[in-house]
Amino acid sequence: MTPAEQMLIAAADLNAKVASAKRSGEAVTVPPAAVSELAYLLESCGRSTAQAGAINSTRNPALVEHAHDIARTYLGELPR
C-alpha cells in the first residue's frame, strides 16, 4: 500500500468518525498523531508561503490555500 493510499484511508476513517459523532451529538476523539500531522501540514504550508512570498507563488497553491482555509476556520484570524 502506498503512502497516498494510507492517507486516503485514514482521511476516510476520520470523516466517518466525524459523521457518526455529528449524528450522535458526541465529541470526536482524534489521535494525537493525527493532530500532529495536521499541525505539520499547516506549518509546512505556512513556511512555504513565507518563503515564496505569496500562496500563488508556491509549488502547490491549492494545497496551501486549503491549509490556509483550515487554519483560518479552526484557529481564527491572527491579530495584526
Backbone as JSON, one array per atom type, in Angstrom:
{
  "sequence": "MTPAEQMLIAAADLNAKVASAKRSGEAVTVPPAAVSELAYLLESCGRSTAQAGAINSTRNPALVEHAHDIARTYLGELPR",
  "N": [[0.85, -1.17, 0.0], [0.56, 2.19, -0.85], [1.9, 5.34, 0.46], [0.1, 7.4, -0.19], [-2.3, 6.02, -0.52], [-2.64, 5.08, 2.09], [-3.0, 7.51, 3.45], [-5.4, 8.39, 2.28], [-7.17, 6.38, 3.16], [-7.0, 6.79, 5.92], [-8.04, 9.39, 6.07], [-10.64, 8.95, 5.13], [-11.55, 7.29, 7.18], [-11.45, 9.03, 9.38], [-13.28, 10.98, 8.51], [-15.59, 9.39, 8.53], [-15.81, 8.88, 11.28], [-16.3, 11.47, 12.19], [-18.76, 12.05, 10.93], [-20.4, 10.14, 12.17], [-20.2, 11.0, 14.84], [-21.4, 13.51, 14.64], [-24.04, 12.78, 14.08], [-24.72, 11.45, 16.44], [-24.27, 13.35, 18.33], [-22.01, 13.43, 19.84], [-18.59, 14.03, 20.94], [-15.69, 14.08, 18.83], [-13.04, 11.89, 18.94], [-9.76, 12.44, 18.36], [-6.76, 11.01, 17.41], [-3.63, 11.85, 18.95], [-1.46, 11.73, 17.15], [-2.64, 12.27, 14.68], [-3.45, 14.9, 15.0], [-0.95, 16.04, 15.28], [0.11, 15.59, 12.71], [-1.62, 17.16, 11.14], [-1.0, 19.67, 12.19], [1.65, 19.79, 11.37], [1.28, 19.89, 8.59], [-0.04, 22.39, 8.34], [1.97, 24.08, 9.35], [4.08, 23.56, 7.53], [2.94, 24.44, 5.11], [2.58, 27.11, 5.75], [5.24, 27.95, 6.08], [6.19, 27.48, 3.49], [4.68, 29.33, 2.06], [5.61, 31.7, 3.22], [8.28, 31.67, 2.38], [7.96, 31.74, -0.4], [6.58, 34.05, -0.77], [3.98, 34.5, -1.54], [0.81, 32.83, -1.76], [0.1, 31.91, -4.35], [2.57, 31.71, -5.49], [3.77, 29.46, -4.58], [4.76, 25.98, -4.83], [2.57, 24.35, -4.76], [-0.14, 25.72, -4.86], [-2.91, 25.19, -4.43], [-3.05, 23.31, -2.35], [-1.8, 24.78, -0.31], [-3.57, 26.93, -0.11], [-5.81, 25.58, 0.81], [-4.87, 24.65, 3.29], [-4.53, 27.12, 4.49], [-7.19, 27.97, 4.63], [-8.17, 26.04, 6.44], [-6.7, 26.7, 8.74], [-7.58, 29.36, 9.22], [-10.33, 28.93, 9.6], [-10.52, 27.15, 11.8], [-8.63, 27.92, 13.67], [-8.74, 30.62, 13.78], [-8.41, 34.15, 12.96], [-5.26, 35.78, 12.92], [-4.13, 38.34, 15.11], [-3.4, 41.61, 13.9]],
  "CA": [[0.0, 0.0, 0.0], [1.37, 3.4, -0.96], [1.57, 6.36, 1.46], [-1.1, 8.13, -0.6], [-3.45, 5.17, -0.2], [-2.78, 5.09, 3.55], [-3.57, 8.8, 3.84], [-6.79, 8.41, 1.86], [-7.91, 5.51, 4.06], [-7.08, 7.47, 7.22], [-8.96, 10.51, 5.91], [-11.98, 8.38, 5.05], [-11.89, 6.81, 8.52], [-11.71, 10.2, 10.22], [-14.55, 11.54, 8.05], [-16.67, 8.51, 9.02], [-15.95, 9.14, 12.72], [-16.93, 12.79, 12.34], [-20.16, 11.92, 10.54], [-21.06, 9.38, 13.23], [-20.27, 11.86, 16.02], [-22.41, 14.55, 14.38], [-25.36, 12.16, 14.21], [-24.98, 11.08, 17.83], [-24.06, 14.5, 19.2], [-20.83, 13.19, 20.67], [-17.33, 14.62, 20.51], [-14.82, 13.21, 18.04], [-11.72, 11.67, 19.52], [-8.75, 12.41, 17.31], [-5.49, 10.59, 17.97], [-2.61, 12.9, 18.96], [-0.64, 11.66, 15.94], [-3.36, 12.94, 13.6], [-3.35, 16.34, 15.27], [0.44, 16.4, 14.97], [0.27, 15.62, 11.24], [-2.32, 18.35, 10.65], [-0.19, 20.83, 12.58], [2.82, 19.79, 10.48], [0.82, 20.38, 7.29], [-0.26, 23.83, 8.43], [3.27, 24.75, 9.5], [4.81, 23.43, 6.27], [2.32, 25.32, 4.12], [2.89, 28.47, 6.17], [6.65, 28.21, 5.75], [6.29, 27.54, 2.03], [4.11, 30.62, 1.65], [6.52, 32.76, 3.67], [9.47, 31.65, 1.52], [7.59, 32.1, -1.77], [6.08, 35.42, -0.76], [2.53, 34.52, -1.81], [0.27, 31.49, -1.94], [0.16, 31.52, -5.76], [3.96, 31.51, -5.9], [4.25, 28.19, -4.05], [4.72, 24.88, -5.8], [1.25, 23.72, -4.73], [-1.02, 26.74, -4.28], [-4.21, 24.66, -3.99], [-2.84, 22.71, -1.03], [-1.52, 25.86, 0.63], [-4.83, 27.66, 0.09], [-6.67, 24.75, 1.64], [-4.3, 24.71, 4.64], [-4.83, 28.46, 4.98], [-8.61, 27.96, 4.99], [-8.31, 25.25, 7.67], [-6.16, 27.5, 9.85], [-8.48, 30.5, 9.48], [-11.62, 28.45, 10.08], [-10.48, 26.47, 13.09], [-7.71, 28.59, 14.61], [-9.08, 32.04, 13.82], [-7.51, 35.13, 12.34], [-4.22, 36.3, 13.79], [-4.2, 39.81, 15.25], [-2.4, 42.32, 13.08]],
  "C": [[0.9, 1.24, 0.0], [1.01, 4.38, 0.17], [0.31, 7.15, 1.11], [-2.36, 7.32, -0.28], [-3.7, 5.14, 1.31], [-3.41, 6.39, 4.03], [-5.04, 8.88, 3.47], [-7.66, 7.54, 2.76], [-8.07, 6.18, 5.42], [-8.05, 8.64, 7.16], [-10.4, 10.02, 5.86], [-12.45, 7.9, 6.41], [-12.23, 7.98, 9.43], [-13.03, 10.87, 9.82], [-15.73, 10.7, 8.52], [-16.9, 8.73, 10.51], [-16.65, 10.47, 12.97], [-18.41, 12.7, 12.02], [-20.96, 11.2, 11.62], [-21.23, 10.24, 14.49], [-21.3, 12.96, 15.84], [-23.81, 13.99, 14.57], [-25.71, 11.87, 15.66], [-24.81, 12.23, 18.81], [-22.87, 14.36, 20.12], [-19.61, 13.91, 20.1], [-16.54, 13.59, 19.7], [-13.48, 13.09, 18.75], [-10.72, 11.53, 18.38], [-7.42, 12.01, 17.96], [-4.46, 11.73, 17.92], [-1.72, 12.89, 17.7], [-1.31, 12.36, 14.77], [-3.3, 14.45, 13.77], [-1.94, 16.83, 14.93], [0.67, 16.51, 13.47], [-0.42, 16.84, 10.65], [-1.54, 19.61, 10.98], [1.05, 20.93, 11.69], [2.44, 20.32, 9.09], [0.64, 21.89, 7.31], [1.05, 24.59, 8.53], [4.06, 24.72, 8.2], [4.26, 24.37, 5.21], [2.6, 26.78, 4.47], [4.32, 28.85, 5.82], [6.85, 28.35, 4.24], [5.79, 28.87, 1.51], [5.05, 31.77, 2.03], [7.75, 32.83, 2.76], [9.14, 32.11, 0.11], [7.1, 33.54, -1.87], [4.59, 35.55, -1.03], [2.06, 33.09, -2.06], [0.41, 31.03, -3.39], [1.57, 31.3, -6.27], [4.54, 30.2, -5.37], [4.14, 27.11, -5.11], [3.34, 24.21, -5.83], [0.25, 24.69, -4.11], [-2.37, 26.21, -3.79], [-4.1, 24.06, -2.59], [-2.61, 23.79, 0.01], [-2.79, 26.67, 0.92], [-5.77, 26.88, 1.0], [-6.17, 24.77, 3.09], [-4.6, 26.06, 5.28], [-6.3, 28.54, 5.42], [-8.85, 27.19, 6.29], [-7.85, 26.08, 8.87], [-7.1, 28.64, 10.21], [-9.8, 30.04, 10.08], [-11.54, 27.93, 11.51], [-9.57, 27.14, 14.12], [-7.97, 30.07, 14.72], [-8.05, 32.91, 13.13], [-6.46, 35.57, 13.36], [-4.38, 37.81, 13.92], [-3.1, 40.46, 14.43], [-1.73, 43.4, 13.89]]
}
